[in-house]
Amino acid sequence: MDHSHFPTSGIARTALLVVAMLGLSAGLSACNTVRGAGQDVSSVGHNVSRGASASQNAITRSTGASER
């Protein structure tokens, strides 16, 4: 395998390593961000569901209607 296109100086290798590490850390941060966003959306869904149930119960109590 021809490795002539890879940097050979110490500074170039260090710079390449720093860029690779920054890319890796940004990628891992994105995973945490996506996970957090998913948890936020799930939380909103649960809250909407609880609110709908509470509203339904309040309407049922105020009208005297029986629940199905």
N, C-alpha and C positions, 0 to 999 in steps of 0.2 A: 504494500500500500504506500502510495506517495504522500508523504507528510510535508512537502515543501510549501504548501499554502498555509500551514499553521505558523503562528508567531514563534520566533526562536529567541527573542531578547527577553530578559527578565521583566522589564517594564511592560512589554506587550502581553506577556503571559499573566502578569498580575492584573492588568487592566481587563483582560478577557475573563479571568476568574471573578473579579469584582462584578462585572456586568452579568455573568452567569448567576452569581449568588443573589444579586438584586432581582433578576428575573424570577428566580426560584422563590424568593421571599414574597414577591408581588403575587405570584401564582398561588402560594399558600394563603396569603391574606385574602385573595379573592374567594377561595374555598370557604373561609370563615365568614366572609361577607354574604355569600350566597346562602350558607346555612342559616345565618342570622335573619336574612330576609325571609327565608322559608318559615322560620319560627314566628316571625312577625305576622306574616300572612295567615298562618294557622291560628295564631292568637286572635286576630281580628275575626276570623271565621267563627271561632268558639264564642267570642263576645257577642257577635250578631245573633248566633243561635240562642244564646242565653237571653238576650234582649227580646227576641221574638217569642220565646216561651213565656217570659215574664209578662209581655203584652197580652198574649193569648190568655194567660191565667187571669189577668186583671179584667179583661173583657168578659170572660166567663163568669167571674165573681160579680161584676157590676150588672150584668144582664140576667143572671140566674140561669143561663143556658147550661145544658149538660155537656160535658166533654165527650168527644168521640173516641 
